[in-house]
Amino acid sequence: MPTIVYEEMDSLEIRNLIKTHASFEIIGVGGRMNDTVSEIENMIEAESLSCRIYTYGRVGSAAASFLGGPAGVLGVLATVGMGIHNIATYNPDYEIAKYFVSNKLIVSYKK
């Protein structure tokens, strides 16, 4: 899987990877995570492909909150929201995983 450093990111290179249905990762994204995700999502959709965006590790966080109390209620609501999101984006061409701790994105072709 090709690795692209955010500071050296080239839109043409990413468009070519998407056109060839390649998976890739972008490292060093830092505080530009949401803007970068939007840009990648637009490039994917420009090729008439679908995508699902998610935060890596969110399922584990939601499961941990089932321990009870107010956090448990939020965990249930978060889990319901994730289920609805997964149904709405069923069988995507690409998945974009946001890794906030390591400041990277992994863009995976799924079909």
Backbone bond lengths (Angstrom), bond angles and torsions (degrees), N, CA, C in turn:
res aa  C-N    CA-C-N  psi(-1)  N-CA   C-N-CA  omega(-1)  CA-C   N-CA-C  phi
1 M - - - 1.450 - - 1.533 107.78 -
2 P 1.334 117.08 125.44 1.463 119.90 178.81 1.531 111.79 -64.96
3 T 1.320 115.91 142.38 1.461 122.34 175.70 1.519 108.07 -111.99
4 I 1.329 114.76 129.72 1.456 121.54 -179.24 1.528 107.72 -116.44
5 V 1.311 116.87 128.10 1.459 121.54 175.53 1.525 107.00 -81.76
6 Y 1.334 116.56 130.68 1.468 120.60 -175.17 1.528 111.99 -51.03
7 E 1.305 117.18 -45.78 1.472 121.24 -176.99 1.526 112.33 -62.56
8 E 1.329 117.35 -20.77 1.464 121.65 -179.32 1.531 111.81 -108.86
9 M 1.336 116.06 11.29 1.458 121.21 -175.16 1.524 110.81 -63.43
10 D 1.313 116.02 132.11 1.452 123.38 -178.64 1.531 108.01 -122.33
11 S 1.318 116.55 120.95 1.462 120.89 -178.15 1.523 112.36 -57.31
12 L 1.312 117.07 -39.04 1.463 120.61 -179.87 1.530 110.72 -63.44
13 E 1.320 116.91 -42.31 1.463 120.77 178.16 1.534 110.75 -61.99
14 I 1.319 116.93 -43.76 1.464 120.34 -179.81 1.522 110.56 -66.19
15 R 1.316 117.59 -42.47 1.475 120.48 177.66 1.532 110.47 -59.55
16 N 1.319 117.24 -40.58 1.471 120.44 178.47 1.523 111.42 -65.66
17 L 1.323 117.59 -39.51 1.461 120.39 176.97 1.526 110.73 -62.42
18 I 1.315 116.19 -41.65 1.469 120.39 179.48 1.528 110.51 -67.18
19 K 1.312 117.94 -42.85 1.464 121.27 179.41 1.524 111.81 -60.82
20 T 1.337 116.69 -32.50 1.471 120.32 -179.87 1.526 111.95 -93.62
21 H 1.345 116.08 8.79 1.474 122.74 178.02 1.522 112.87 59.58
22 A 1.318 116.18 36.79 1.463 121.36 179.64 1.526 110.64 -87.52
23 S 1.311 115.69 151.44 1.461 122.18 170.02 1.522 107.35 -93.83
24 F 1.343 117.03 151.33 1.453 121.04 -179.76 1.520 109.65 -159.53
25 E 1.335 115.37 166.11 1.455 119.87 175.71 1.518 109.58 -127.95
26 I 1.323 114.71 150.29 1.459 121.68 177.70 1.519 106.27 -120.35
27 I 1.328 116.31 121.73 1.463 120.46 -178.18 1.522 110.43 -108.97
28 G 1.341 115.30 159.00 1.457 120.79 178.03 1.513 113.73 74.39
29 V 1.329 116.61 30.05 1.469 120.78 -175.96 1.521 111.06 -72.57
30 G 1.317 117.88 -37.82 1.464 121.91 177.56 1.516 112.99 59.24
31 G 1.331 116.66 -136.69 1.456 122.63 -176.56 1.519 114.58 -75.57
32 R 1.326 116.99 6.25 1.472 120.62 179.79 1.519 111.64 -102.69
33 M 1.332 116.73 20.79 1.464 122.31 -174.17 1.534 111.93 -56.49
34 N 1.318 118.10 -55.16 1.470 120.54 -175.01 1.529 112.43 -65.33
35 D 1.320 117.27 -39.83 1.471 119.98 177.85 1.530 110.90 -64.36
36 T 1.334 116.08 -41.12 1.464 120.36 179.97 1.521 110.56 -66.68
37 V 1.330 117.29 -41.41 1.467 121.12 177.63 1.524 110.06 -60.56
38 S 1.324 117.53 -44.45 1.474 120.84 179.21 1.525 111.14 -60.61
39 E 1.323 116.16 -42.04 1.461 120.75 179.82 1.536 111.05 -63.42
40 I 1.336 116.92 -45.63 1.467 121.27 179.39 1.529 110.04 -65.24
41 E 1.329 116.45 -43.16 1.474 120.76 178.79 1.525 110.38 -58.38
42 N 1.318 117.90 -44.06 1.468 121.24 179.16 1.522 111.65 -62.83
43 M 1.334 117.01 -39.10 1.464 120.44 178.06 1.533 111.06 -65.61
44 I 1.319 116.58 -40.11 1.475 120.66 178.60 1.523 109.98 -64.81
45 E 1.319 116.80 -47.65 1.466 120.85 -178.36 1.525 111.77 -67.32
46 A 1.334 118.49 -27.74 1.470 121.67 176.62 1.522 111.40 -64.73
47 E 1.331 116.24 -22.90 1.469 121.36 177.07 1.536 111.80 -92.91
48 S 1.339 116.43 14.09 1.474 123.28 -178.22 1.526 111.80 59.69
49 L 1.333 115.96 35.46 1.453 122.42 176.72 1.526 108.42 -111.86
50 S 1.320 115.98 157.46 1.461 120.30 179.31 1.525 109.94 -105.25
51 C 1.337 115.38 160.55 1.458 118.24 178.04 1.524 110.82 -148.09
52 R 1.315 114.34 156.11 1.463 123.41 174.41 1.525 105.95 -120.50
53 I 1.324 115.50 134.07 1.455 121.51 179.28 1.517 107.82 -113.75
54 Y 1.312 116.38 132.41 1.461 119.20 177.88 1.516 110.28 -147.99
55 T 1.316 114.43 160.99 1.453 121.23 176.65 1.519 108.33 -95.77
56 Y 1.311 117.27 124.26 1.459 122.14 -179.54 1.528 109.27 -61.62
57 G 1.318 115.82 132.17 1.456 121.71 177.02 1.511 114.88 90.63
58 R 1.312 119.28 -0.45 1.463 120.13 -176.59 1.514 112.73 -68.32
59 V 1.329 118.25 -31.70 1.459 120.61 179.47 1.524 109.94 -64.28
60 G 1.320 116.84 -42.99 1.462 120.79 177.94 1.513 111.87 -62.98
61 S 1.314 117.36 -39.59 1.462 121.05 178.59 1.515 111.17 -65.13
62 A 1.317 116.67 -41.85 1.463 120.00 179.32 1.521 110.34 -66.36
63 A 1.314 117.28 -41.78 1.462 120.87 -179.89 1.522 111.05 -63.02
64 A 1.308 117.57 -39.77 1.460 121.46 -179.89 1.522 111.74 -64.15
65 S 1.319 117.47 -27.92 1.459 120.58 -178.02 1.521 112.80 -79.91
66 F 1.322 118.56 -3.74 1.460 121.31 177.51 1.528 112.35 -73.99
67 L 1.309 117.52 4.67 1.457 120.95 -177.83 1.520 112.31 -68.58
68 G 1.294 118.03 -17.36 1.466 120.33 174.65 1.510 112.91 127.25
69 G 1.327 114.27 179.90 1.462 121.53 179.38 1.517 111.78 68.58
70 P 1.334 115.66 -164.28 1.471 120.28 -179.98 1.522 112.68 -59.17
71 A 1.323 117.26 -35.47 1.466 119.82 178.31 1.525 110.27 -64.88
72 G 1.329 116.58 -34.11 1.466 120.28 178.05 1.518 111.87 -63.35
73 V 1.320 116.89 -41.02 1.471 120.97 177.98 1.525 110.13 -63.02
74 L 1.321 116.03 -44.51 1.467 119.66 178.27 1.524 111.16 -63.90
75 G 1.336 116.80 -36.30 1.466 120.95 177.53 1.513 111.88 -62.80
76 V 1.325 116.42 -42.18 1.468 120.56 178.37 1.524 109.74 -63.91
77 L 1.328 116.69 -46.01 1.464 119.94 179.72 1.525 111.64 -62.86
78 A 1.337 116.77 -40.39 1.463 120.32 178.54 1.519 110.72 -64.12
79 T 1.317 117.03 -40.93 1.465 121.12 -179.88 1.521 110.94 -65.06
80 V 1.326 117.06 -41.75 1.467 120.95 177.23 1.528 109.57 -61.97
81 G 1.332 116.40 -43.55 1.465 120.60 178.58 1.517 112.00 -61.11
82 M 1.348 117.27 -41.31 1.466 120.71 178.37 1.519 110.87 -64.46
83 G 1.329 116.85 -38.94 1.462 120.15 178.42 1.515 111.81 -63.35
84 I 1.317 116.26 -43.61 1.471 120.95 178.46 1.531 109.73 -63.21
85 H 1.322 116.65 -43.75 1.468 120.86 178.81 1.523 110.95 -60.93
86 N 1.328 117.47 -43.00 1.464 120.96 -179.73 1.527 111.87 -65.14
87 I 1.313 117.34 -36.31 1.470 120.28 176.76 1.529 110.26 -68.60
88 A 1.331 116.33 -42.50 1.468 120.83 -178.99 1.526 112.03 -65.54
89 T 1.314 116.80 -28.03 1.470 120.61 -179.14 1.522 110.46 -114.19
90 Y 1.316 116.64 36.85 1.460 122.11 -176.79 1.534 111.35 -61.18
91 N 1.311 116.06 134.89 1.460 123.91 174.44 1.538 113.16 56.80
92 P 1.342 117.33 55.18 1.468 119.36 -179.31 1.526 111.82 -73.61
93 D 1.312 115.75 157.84 1.464 120.72 173.40 1.536 110.09 -72.34
94 Y 1.339 115.84 -40.13 1.465 121.85 -179.21 1.515 110.32 -127.72
95 E 1.328 115.77 150.93 1.455 122.74 167.72 1.519 107.76 -120.22
96 I 1.322 115.33 136.25 1.457 121.27 176.25 1.522 107.03 -113.56
97 A 1.319 116.27 113.06 1.464 121.73 179.83 1.523 109.35 -100.04
98 K 1.336 115.65 126.47 1.460 121.13 178.20 1.529 108.48 -96.59
99 Y 1.305 116.41 122.55 1.460 123.33 176.90 1.529 107.25 -109.78
100 F 1.322 116.90 91.86 1.455 120.46 -175.93 1.530 112.50 -67.55
101 V 1.323 117.56 -36.57 1.468 120.09 -177.35 1.528 111.45 -65.38
102 S 1.329 116.34 -42.69 1.468 119.29 -178.37 1.534 112.84 -98.61
103 N 1.324 117.63 8.06 1.476 122.81 176.40 1.511 113.76 53.04
104 K 1.328 116.17 48.56 1.461 118.73 179.32 1.529 110.49 -140.08
105 L 1.315 114.13 163.73 1.463 123.07 173.69 1.520 107.37 -121.58
106 I 1.315 115.76 139.97 1.461 119.53 170.41 1.523 106.44 -117.80
107 V 1.317 115.46 121.15 1.459 123.11 -178.08 1.535 105.81 -108.09
108 S 1.334 115.65 111.58 1.474 121.01 -172.54 1.518 111.28 -115.17
109 Y 1.326 115.66 126.85 1.471 120.14 172.52 1.515 107.43 -77.56
110 K 1.328 118.31 131.35 1.453 122.06 -171.16 1.530 115.88 -108.96
111 K 1.297 119.03 -11.43 1.472 118.70 -173.73 1.503 112.44 -104.04
